[in-house]
Amino acid sequence: EETMIGILKELRDEGKTILVVHHDLSKADDYFSHLVLLNKKLVKAGPVHDILRPEVMLQAYETQLPFLKSAGGDA
């Protein structure tokens, strides 16, 4: 996974737009600058710090996600 993320970061640094499907939200702020959060429909899209918020996870999944205590900064 880390090797692939390294390649994606190189492509990003070259100015390429990259679309990745990734299901581990606990690593999202380490790997990505923006997210599109889907759960049967579009929940929210934008910068990672706007998406990885307890109120957005509650809206999307009707539960809090424990990793948000340490990820995303101010949860």
N, C-alpha and C positions, 0 to 999 in steps of 0.2 A: 504494500500500500504506500509506504513512504517513497519508494522509488518512483511509482506512478505520479504521486503528488509532486515530486521534484520535477518531473518532465512537464507536468501541467503548469507549474510555476515558471519554468523556462519559456514555455509558449506564451504565457500571460505577459512576461517581461518583454517579449518580442512584439507585443501589441495585439496578439490574437485573442479573439473572444472564445471562451471555452464554456461549454455546457456539460455538466456532470450530474449524474444521478447518484446520490449518496444518502444512505439511510441512517448513518450514525451521527445524530445531531450533536452529540457530546464533543465531536471533533470539528464541527463546522467552523467555529471561530478560529481554529488553527489553520484551516485549509482554504477558506473561501472569504471573499469580501462581500458578496451578496448572496441571498437565498431566495428561492421561490418555495414557499411552504404549501404543499398540497395535501388534502385529506378528502378525497372524493370530489373536491372542488378547490379553487384557489382560495387560500386562507389569507395570505399576505405575501408580498414580495418587497424586497428592499435590502439595505445594508444589514449585515449579520447582527449588529447590535440592536437593530430595530425588530428583528425577528425572534431572536433568542431571549425573549422576555416572558416571565411567568404568565402574564395576561394573554399573550398570543398563544402559548402552549395550551392554556386552559380553553381558549376559544377553539383551537384545532382538535384537541384530544380529550377535552373534558376532564383533564387531570393535570397536576403539576409534575414536572420532570425533575428528579432529584439532582441531576448534574447541573442544573441552572444555578445552584447555590455557589458553584465555583466557576462556571463558564459564563461568558457574556458580560462579565463585570459587575453590574449593580443589582443582580437578582437577590 
